[in-house]
């Protein structure tokens, strides 16, 4: 049929996730300042243990996302990204990351 199933609680959860992404990006851009110029990834060397940790979590999430997408498991790929962003990047790295006590 033409009916679309809509889970209101899932939509609300995704709205909260998008809000978390928006706020984290605003926070990071403000912390970097207007004169920040990114280096090419191949020239970037993480010096702090927390930087190396978050990059290892990102690599793990990217690998999981890729494996899930290859298996056509979109929900699993989204879960890997979601978990990294909320649990590793926002809850740990931004709270206790570079420049934080």
Helices and strands as residue ranges (DSSP letters): H 8-32, G 41-43, H 49-70, H 74-83, I 84-94, H 95-96
